[in-house]
Amino acid sequence: MTLKDILVHVDNGPACPARLETAVNLAVAHGAHLVGLHVRPSLVLPGAISPDYGGEISRLHGLYSESASAEAKKSFDRAVGAVSLSSEWRDIRGDMIDLVALHSRYCDLAIVGQADSADGAIVGDRRLCDHLPIASGVPVLVVPCVGHYPVVGERILVGWDASREAKRALSDAMPLLARAKRVVVLAVNPEGGGKHGDVPCADIALHLARHGVKAVCETIRAEDLEVGSVLLSRAADEEADMIVIGSYAHSRLRELVLGGTTRHLLAHMTVPVLMSH
């Protein structure tokens, strides 16, 4: 599989230009078509407010949405205008999570920003990176809200626990792994035998080698630390520019409880994280 369609969520947050830079450079590197998606959230007013103030609030919300959309498009146009790239702009209105998930299903990769409660974003924005890997069915690259990441995928750290989600993430990341200069597969606190096999990481190393990916596979014991902290520390040691993990969650209706490693990485990420569920 190759990356031929990449979607990037575009908003007006201060971190969006860096996210666009990451998306554009990935699209250029893979010869992919880039879709810029902006979602204007619908306005829902409490019943007690609607009769007296609903009209004026709706008018102001419309003006704000129009202005925000125009600014988002300018950011996207600036980012894609500096390179030779196939691209398109989409501007839609509705539920943030549902619509980004829907449009992502027609792409090979979705790129969104890490939640940043300090930027004044609408609540739907802040929940997007939590929900999208579950809702979309495609790999999601979450770009940190702090820093710039012009190069992604040259040095990759894979968190491996031999689970279904980890295998899904590994397979989804294969177009990136195949082009990477260095790939490290790390199993934290693996059990001998069972799903990891007699020698943890040995089987997944052979699988990757058959795909032409020369990975360095390691295990580490750190039972007193969060797995997410271990992955971030190892990523820093390796100067990794991406972490690949399976995304864990149990969802019911619109509620979502993230697994500990997923939650930790989303809260403390220092490099872009590719997640699949």
C-alpha positions, 0 to 999 in steps of 0.5 A: 500500500502507498499513501495516495490520499492524505487528509489534514484537518484545518482550523484557526489554532496557533498550531495549525501552520505547523500541522499543515507543514507536516501534511504538505511535506508528507504529501510531497514525499509520497506523491499524494493528493492532499485534502484540506478539511475545515468544519464549521460546527453547528450552533446548538442553543438551549431552549431557554435562550432561543426565543429571545436571543437565538436570532442574534446569536445565530447571526453572530455565529454565522459571521464568526464561522465565515471569518474562521473559514476564510482564514483557514483557507488562506492558511491552507492555500499558503501551505500548498502554494509553495510546492507542486502538489495535488490538493483540494479544499473542503469546507463543511458544516456539522458535527466535527468528529462525525464529519472528519471521520467520514471524509477520512474514510476516503483517504489513506491517512488523516492528520489532526492536531493534539488537543490544546485547551489553551488555544480557545478551541471549540470543545469538538476540536479538543476531542477530535484526536481522542475519537478519530482513530476509533471513529474513522477506521483509518490511521491517524497522525496526531501532530503535537500542539507545540513545535514544528515537524517538517520531517516525519517518518525518517526515524520511527519508533514502533510500540509493540505489544503483539495486540490486534491494535498494534498489528493494525498500526504496524500494517497501516504505517508500512508505507512510512516504515518502508521508506524510513532510514531507521525503525526501532520496534520496542516491546515494554515489559513483554512476557516470554512465550504466549502472544510475544513468542519465545523471543519477544519481537523476533517474529515481528522483526522477521515479518518486517524484514520480509517487507523490506523493513530492516528494523532494530527490535528491542525489549525493555523492563520498566515495570515502575513506569508508564509505558507511554513515558518509556516510549517517549524517553526511547523516542528522545534517545533515538531522535525519532520523528514519529511514534507508531502505536495501536490505539486502545479505547472502549466507546459507548455512544459518544463516551470514550475511555482511552487506554493508559498508553494512548492517553499518556501519549496524547497528553504528553507527545513530543513527536507526531504519533501515528495511531490505528484501532 
